[in-house]
Amino acid sequence: MLNAYRIELRRSPLLTAFPVMVAVDLLVLFGRSRWWIGVWPEASVAAQVVTLFLGPVLAAVSAWQAGRSSRAGMPEVLLAAARPTWRMEGVRLAATLTLGFLAYGLGCLAAAGVSIGEAGPGFLWPSYLLLGASTLVVFASVGHLAGRWWPSSSFTPVVCALGCFISLLALPFKLNVLAGSPDVHLRPLPVALRLCWAIALAVLAVTAPPLPTRAKNRMPSRGLPRKVRWVALAAALCSLVALGGVAGAGELRTERPATAATPLCDRTDSHAPRVCVWPEHRKYLPALVLMAQRLGATGQSWVVVPEEFDEFGLQRTAHGDRGFDITEGHVRTAAIAMAHRVFTDSFGRCVPPGNERRAWQAIDNVHLWLEYRAMGQDPAEADSGLHVAGIGAAQRAASDAVRLPAAEQRVWLDGESAEFHREASWCKPYDPR
């Protein structure tokens, strides 16, 4: 069997498709985005996301490879071979998976290589890589079985590729994840069920009996041994049970407990607020510390800045989480959360009547002013890539105000705050309960 496996690898036409699979892997890895570089969970997800495209390609290649013997007129040779047919099919599928995993592994190594310099201690998260591996096995097995039953050199591979890609988007359960925030992680049970489903499909792909044929010139197929028939039946049942388990296991991800890691905390000086992040987000800490310092140094007497800003997930309570988030590598989302925290600590929770449009506009204006102060950038640069409906007027007003001299900014802020303080009942002290 080992010699047959080596021959299959060495002479397989799959070697022609291997550079294509590697190119697909690297193109998706670096062409989709690059903000994940330097963050271990995000790099792990980026390496796993390539299966969204690599999986369908591998399914097409597997279908083409599985039907090769039938298209070459070799069924009689396989039937007369000393080794059982299912073993030869197993060797062929193993060769396909070897080249598929090699392409996938090169992408994982590339993701680790570009991240290791700034990501700090740690490495790629195995759970995400196992999730991607299970997806590849599922699609390779489906392609192999389809290629055995319908050995077309073009129709079957194309249908397998399109069908697998559509299934990734249309299935009620997910075979991959698109983001890897450090405050969440994968649940072991859904990942284990997907692996079981993949293994059962692989066994079924090599042990399933061939479809009956009406071709007159085809040699009658040799019956499968009873043990192999039982294995194929058991694999089919296990795949159905595992598929039901995958559908019923719930969400792939769950909240990561704050005790799972020691947060990294820093501040510019003893008078500035402290900022704490997940250790995987260490590369953002210098920018976040400066944002907290700017909010604490606005020069406005009404600004109340908390002693500490925490990233989302580090200080969860029964009443919610007031932490900031970093979305797709953008610290602007952290500035939005920090500004909201400062606003509610300074003014409370302000809810004017719905028809008081000027009061609501003033609230948005002050929010945006705080965000611009936190970012410490030109407002146009700070808003780059930000698309939020309904805040165009606030962006213009706050960007004009933040460019004014300090004394004029103070006058502008007093005027804006007076708009939503016209009635004492509109703003109440913030109570998380």
Number of C-alpha atoms within 10 A of each C-alpha: 11 8 9 14 17 13 13 19 19 12 9 16 14 20 13 9 16 18 13 13 23 19 15 20 27 20 13 19 24 18 10 12 11 16 15 24 24 24 28 28 28 28 30 25 27 29 29 27 25 24 28 23 17 28 29 28 28 33 35 31 27 32 36 29 24 29 23 18 16 17 13 8 11 11 17 15 10 17 16 11 11 8 11 15 19 18 14 18 18 19 22 22 27 17 23 29 19 13 20 27 18 15 21 27 17 15 25 23 13 16 26 21 12 15 20 18 11 13 22 16 10 12 16 21 17 12 19 24 20 16 24 29 22 24 25 26 27 26 29 32 29 22 31 35 28 24 28 26 19 19 22 19 17 11 14 22 28 19 17 27 24 14 15 25 20 13 15 19 13 10 10 10 17 17 23 20 17 12 17 22 22 22 20 16 18 20 17 11 14 22 22 17 21 27 22 21 26 25 20 25 28 24 20 25 28 25 24 21 20 15 10 9 11 7 8 7 6 11 11 13 15 14 11 16 10 9 9 17 15 14 16 21 15 15 22 20 15 18 23 15 16 22 19 13 17 25 17 11 15 14 13 20 15 12 13 17 14 15 8 10 13 12 18 15 17 16 19 14 10 7 11 21 23 20 24 24 27 22 20 23 23 18 16 16 20 13 12 25 22 19 25 27 21 19 27 21 14 15 12 14 8 13 18 16 22 17 12 15 24 23 24 22 22 23 14 15 10 7 9 11 15 20 20 24 23 18 13 15 16 14 20 24 17 24 26 19 22 28 26 20 21 19 22 19 18 17 18 16 16 20 15 21 10 8 8 12 13 13 23 19 18 21 21 20 24 22 22 25 23 24 27 29 24 28 24 15 12 13 21 12 12 18 17 9 10 11 9 8 6 9 14 10 12 20 20 14 19 25 21 13 21 20 12 12 9 14 9 13 18 17 11 18 19 13 13 20 16 13 19 24 16 12 10 10 11 15 17 13 12 15 10 10 6
